[in-house]
Amino acid sequence: MIQLTINGETRQFDQPITITQFINQNNLQGKRIAIERNGEIVPRSQFSEQLLTEGDRLEVVVAVGGG
């Protein structure tokens, strides 16, 4: 079991997951998002390589269109 802080809220997962797995579990695939992990922006090209582990802090921003 690992504990992550996502947009200020604590969440638990059964095991470490990649950012891509996190996106899929939270129905964010296909959306324009930016993810910051522990204070650093994660390039989209690295989502499948970045393994989230105990204590990581994520900020997830979803772009919203409008005028």
RAFEN-V628174 format. One line per field, one symbol per residue. ss: DSSP state (H for helix, E for strand, - for the rest). phi: phi as a letter, one per 40 degrees, with the letter a starting at -180 (. if undefined). psi: psi as a letter, one per 30 degrees, with the letter a starting at -180 (. if undefined). Layout:
ss: ???
phi: ???
psi: ???
This chain:
ss: -EEEEE--EEEEE---EEHHHHHHH-------EEEEE--EE--HHH----EE----EEEEEE-----
phi: .bbbbbfgbcbbbcadbccdccdccbfbcgccbbbbbfgbcccdcbdcccccbdgcbbbbbbcbcib
psi: klkljjhfkkkklelklleeeeeefghfkfljlkkkjhfkkkkefgeffjjklkfkkkkkkkkkla.
